[in-house]
Amino acid sequence: MKKILFTFVVLIITAYLLLYAVPQYLMQRETAAAAPDLALLAADPEPQPPVKNGIDALWLLAYRTQDDAERSRIMREHGTAVMKGETPNGLAGRLLPLPQAGALKCGISGIECLAAVRSDPAAYRADTEKYAGLIANVLQLSAYDTFVLRGWPNDKDDLGQLNLPQFQHLLHANAAAAALEWTDGRHTAAFARLCRSIRTGRALLKGRPGMVYPMVGNALIRKNTELAAAMLAEQPEQAARLPQECAGMFEPLTAAEQSICPAMRDEFRSAANFYRTLAQSPLQTPQNPASDPAAEDNMPATAWFSIFPLPLMNAEHTVARAAAAYAPACRPEAAAQIAADSPVSLPDPTPDGFTQKWACFANAQGCILTGLPMPDYSGYILRLQDTAMQQRAFQAALELYRLPAAQRRAALETTLAKHGTPSRRLQWNETAHTIGFPRYTPPDNKQTAADLPVSPQMQDAAR
């Protein structure tokens, strides 16, 4: 009998060591090893003055407001309703007419936009007059440095549950208005407007939280760069008299602007918030009868857990495991690829080895969650890289336009080479009369940067 009892005790101790003590140790070791990645992913604090945060103006695009002070007050009083897409009673009188049935839309690319407006200027003229208040609000966004949600970062928000501002107005309103100004012969005003839109786009690259803000900013930059190229293709002499609003706006995106590291930090923070919330739920608390199978038999709720705690979800370990999927965008390797204009490829986390799987005995639910497939975030960086390359193409066209027409052909190859990168050269298409480049994004992607048209004068010189 004693031998049986001794064997039983040994088995219990062995099981405890193998299924609880050792996994707990391995889990703690794995969590500690993730410290460098966790440091890389520490979210930047909410911007403070003198940085101008235009998030209130962005949310209140649909309303008639006077200044930042009033917008701040409105968001304090009605922000919850506004962010849900509701119109509070106190703001009903301020609501502006909003585009209906595709009004102001003029195509995905800036080249399409100019063609659409030119095909029916009367309709677009009527729309820009009808929605002048909204268009003015969108234009005013260029006065801000960034757009960051108030109170972010925090330990509760799930980005998947947050509503977004009405970004569609940014992509259509001012592009249509600028194309109409150009069609009506107001060339300087058209360039001033589209350059202010690019400024807004560059501010959105620093917008937060998450990936949506910088991707909207990227689309805004791309569309207006294409619109500017289409305009200059018609009147290249405008290249020598761009308004001051365009200063620096057509410069290629910097390496920092092409990085998605800030957005990945936000995405990681959101995931960490979710894991912590899940770990703190009642079903994760052993003392809760709902999570204690012994309670069903009217046994003391904590009797078994006081001896053998079940390996419930461990938030700290789950967050540490998740960091490996988000950190590559913030590592030096990604920055080096961006600097060389090489196509950025973010590596997948290393598959779990024996010790990682053993550690998961102490955090089975967390390991299952972090083992789920992750989106391929590399594609977002590739979009930014292509936009930067498109701006290099615009710089090349701008330089050629500023030369006498007779000299452009001779300067073509050297100019294209000058504005290329170590990884990609600009390309002259003799048939289409465009300047293009090899794309990193798939050609069927609607967000792919277009080749830029050049003027008839450049075509003649290139023959």
N, C-alpha and C positions, 0 to 999 in steps of 0.2 A: 504493500500500500504506500509506504514511504517513497519507494522507487518511482511509483506512478505519479505521486504528488510532486516529487522532485523534477521528473521529466516534464510535467505540466507547467511548473514554474519556469523551467528553462525555456520551454516553448513560448510562454507568455513574454518573458524578457527578450528573447530573440525577436519575436514579432514586434515588440515595442521598439527595439533598436532599428530593425530593418524598415519598418513602416512608419515610424514617427520620429525617433531621435535623429537618425542619420538623414532622412529627408529634410528635417528642420535645419540641421547643420548645413547641408548642401544648398538649401534655399537661401539661407543667410549669406553664404559665401557667394552665390550667384548674384544676389542683390548688391553686395559690396563691389563686385567686379563691374557692375554697370554704372558705377559712380561717374566715370569720365563722360559717358553718353548722357547721363542725367544732367551733368553740368552744361554740356553743349545745348541741351534742350530747355534750359531755364528760360521761361518766357520773359520778354522785355516788359518793363513796367508801362503803365498807361502814360502817354505823353502829357507833359505839363507845359504851361507857358514858359518861354515865348513861342513854342511850337503851336501853330494854329490848327486845332482839330475841328474839321468841318462836319463831324458826324451829325450834329443837330440839323444843319442846313441840308444834308443829304436826306435825312428822314422827312424833312418838311418841304420837299420839292413841290408837293401838290398844294401848298398853302401860301397865302400872301402874308409875308412877314417883313419886318423893317430892318432888324439888325441882329447881331449875335446875342445880345443881352435878351432880347425878346424871344429869340429861338430857344435859348437856354431855359428861360422861364416856362415856355410852352411845353418843352420836353419834360421838365420836372413835374409839371401838373398833369400832362396828358400823354406822356411818353409811352406808357404801357399800352394805351388804346391805339395810339398812332402806329406803334410797332406791330400791332396785331392786324393792321389794315383797316381799323375802324375809324370813323369820323366822329369825334366827341362833339356833343351839342355846342360846347363853347367855341368850337372851331368851324362849325358848319358855314358861317358867313365868310370865312377866309378861304374856302376851298376854291381852287382854280379849275377852269375847264381842262379836262385831260383828253388826250388823243383817243379816238374811237375808230374801230374798223380799219386799222392800219394807217391812220393818218400820220404823217411825218416820216413814215418808214420809206427808205430809199435804197434798199439793198444791203447786203452784208459788207461788201467792200466799198471803199471810198470811190473807186472807179465806177462801180455800178451806181453809186449814189448820184454822182454828177450827171451821168447819162439819164437816170430816172427823172431828176429835177428838170433837166433840159427838155425832156420829152413832154412835160406838162407843167410848165412854170406857173400857169394861172392857178392850178389846183394847189400847188405847194405854197404859193403866195397867200392864198386864202387860209390855208392851214397855219402858216407861221403867224398870220395876224390873229387868228382865233386863239392860238395857244401861246401868245406872246409872253404871258406871265410865267408859264412853265419854262419856256425857252430862256427867259432872263434868269430864272432861278438856277437852271442848269449851268448857264454861263458863269454865274457868280461863284460856282464851286472852285474855279481856278484860283480863288483868293486864299485857299487853304493849303497847308503843308501835308496833311494826312487826314485819314478818316478812320477813327478807332472807336469802337463801341465803348460807351461809358461803363466804368466798373470792370473792364477786362484788363488783365487776366484775373480770374477768380477761381474758387474751388468748387463751383457748383454747376456752371453752365455747360450744356451739351450742345456743341455747334450744330448738330443735326436737328435740334429742336428750335433753333433760333430763326425768326423771320428775317428777311432781307429787305433792304430799301428797294425802291422801284428803279433798279439799274437800267431797265430798258429805255428809259427816257434819256439817259446819258448817251446811249449808243445811236440814237436817232435824231433827237431834237436839234442839236446844234450842227450836226452834219448836214441835215436838210437845209437849215437856215444859211449855213455858209455856202452851200452849193447854189442856193437861190441868189445870195448876194453876188456871187461870181457871175451867174447867168445874167443878172441885172446890170453888170458892169461896175459893181462896187468891189473892186479887186482887193484893195487894202483892207477893207472891213472883213472880207471873206477870209483872208489869211490871218487876221488878228483873231477872229473867232475860232478857227480850227486850231490855231496854236494855243489858245487858251484851253481848248478841249484836250490837247496833248498834255498840257501842264496838269490838268485834272487827272488824266490817266497816269502820269508819273507819280502824282500824290497817292493815287489808289494802289500803286505797286507797294506802297508802305502801309496800306490800309489793313485793318484787322477787325475781327479775328478770322483766321482760316484762309483758305485758298481762293475763295470767291472774289474778294476785293482785288487782289493783284491780277487775277485773270480778266476781270472786267476792265481794269486799267490797261492791261495789255491789248485787249480788243479795241479799246478807245484810241490808243496810240496808233495801232496798225491802221484802223479805218481812216483816221485823219491824215496819216502820212500818205496813204494811197490817194486820198482826196487832193492833198497838196500836189502830189506828183501829176495827177490828171490835170490840174489847173495849170501847172507850169508847162506841161506838154502843149497846151494851147497858147500860152503866152510866156515863153522863156525869159523875156526881158524882166518879168516880175522877180526873177531870182536876185536881181541886183538891188531891189528895193523892198525887201521883206520888212514888215513892221516890227517894232521893238518887242512886241509880244512873242515873236518867234525866236528871240535870242536863246540859244541853247536847246530849243525844243526838238530839233531834228538831229541832235547829237546822238550817236548810238548809246543804247542803254549801258550803264556801267555794270561791272561785275556784280556789285551789290544789288543793283536793280534786277539783274537776271537771276539772282539767288532766290530760292523759295524757302530758305532756312527760317526766316521769321514766321512764315505761314505754317511750316512744319512744326515749329514750336507750339503754335496755337492748336494745331490738330492734335499734337501729343498731349497738351494740357487738357483738351476736351476729353480725350480717351482716358486719361488718368482720373479726371473727375467722374467719369462713368464707372470706372473700376472701383473707386472709393465708395461711391454711392451704392453700388451693388454689394460690396463687402459689408456695408453698414446696414443692409436691409434686415428686417426681422428674421428672415429665413436663414441668415448667416450667424445668428446668435444662438449658441448651444443652449442657453438657459430658457429660450423660448420654446414652449411645448410644441409649436408647429414644426420645429426643427429637431425635436428629440423623439426618436422612435420609442424610447422607453416609456414616454408619457402616455402612449396609447394603452399600455397595460397597467396604468395607474401606479407605476413605479416612480420613485423620486426623480424629478426632472434632471437633476445634475449628478445622479449616482454614477452612471457610466462615464460621463464626460469628465468627472473629477479624476478618473483613472486613465482613460484612453480618449482624449479629445479627438473628435473627428477632424480630418484634414480639410476644413472648410476653406473658402477663398481667402487668400492673403493678398491684400491690395498692394502692399509695398513690393512684394515679389512680382506681382502681375505687371505693375508699372515698370519695374526694372527690366522685365522680359520684353515689354512692348517697346522700350527705348531703342532697341537694336533695329527696329523697322523704320524709325523716324530719323535717327541720328545721321545716317549717311549724307543727307542733304546739307548738313551743317559741318561736315568734316572737311579737312584741307583738300582731300582728293577731289571733291566736287568743285571747290573753288578753283583748283588748278585746271580742271577741265573747262570751266567757264572762261577762265582767263585765256586759254588757248583756243577757245571756240570749238573744242572737241565736243561731240555729242555726249551729253551727260547721261550716264547710266547708273542708277542707284542700285547697289547690290542688295539682294535679298538677305535676311538674317541667316546666319549659319544654322543648318539643321541641328536639332537637339542630339547631343551625344548621350552616352549611358548615364553620366552623372546628372545631366539636366533632366532626363526622364525620371531618374530616381528622385530628384528633388520635387518633381511634380506630384509625388504621393502626398506631399504636404500642401499642395495647391492645385488640385486636379481641375477645378473650375477655371481658375485663372490661366492655366496652361492650355486648356481647350480654347478659351477666348483669344489668347495671343497666338494660337496656332491657326486661326482662321485666315484665309487669303486676304492680303492687303491690296489696295489699289496701287497701280504703277504710277507713282508720282513723277517719274522721269519725264513723262509727256508734258507736264506743265512747264518744266524748265526748257524743254525743246521749243515750245511755243515762244518763250521769251528770247531764246537764242535766235530764232528765225526773225523775230521782230527787230532785234538789234542788227541783224544782217540786212534786213530791209532798209533800216535807217542808214546803213553804210552805202547801200545802193542809191538812196536819196542824196547822200552827200556827194557821191560821184556825179550824179546828174546835175546837182547844183553847181559843182565846180566846172563842169563842161558848159553849162549854160552861161557862165560868167566869162567865157572865152568868146572871141569873135567866131562866128559860124564857120569861117574858112579854116580855123585852127582846130576845130573839135575832132575831126577824124584823126589827125596826127597825134592828138593827146589822148585818144580813147583808151588804148591799151595800158599806157602808164597810169592813167587815172583810175581805171578799174583795178589794177594791181595795187595801187596806193591804198585803196579803201577796202581791200580784202583782209583776210585774217590768215594766221598760220595754217588753218584747217580748210578754209573755203575761199575760192576766188569768185569775184563778181563776173557775170557772163553777159556779153552783148548778143542779143538775138536779132540777127539781120532781117529775118522775115517779119517778126512781130514788132520790131523796133522797140524793144524793151531791155531794161537791165534787170537781170535776175541772178539767181544763185542756187546751189544745191540745197534742198530743204532737209531739215531733220524731222519735221512733222509729216505725217502721211499726206499725199496729194489730195485725197478725198476728204480731208478734214476741213470743215467750213471755216475754221479759224486759221487756216494756213495763210501766211503772208503772201501777197500777190507780187508778181513781177511789176516793175514800175515802168509806165510808158514814158517815152521821150518825145521831144517836139519834132514837128516836121522839118525844122531847120537842121536838127541833129540827123534825121534820116537822110536828108540831101547830102550832108557833109560826110556821112558814113558810106555812101555808095562809091 
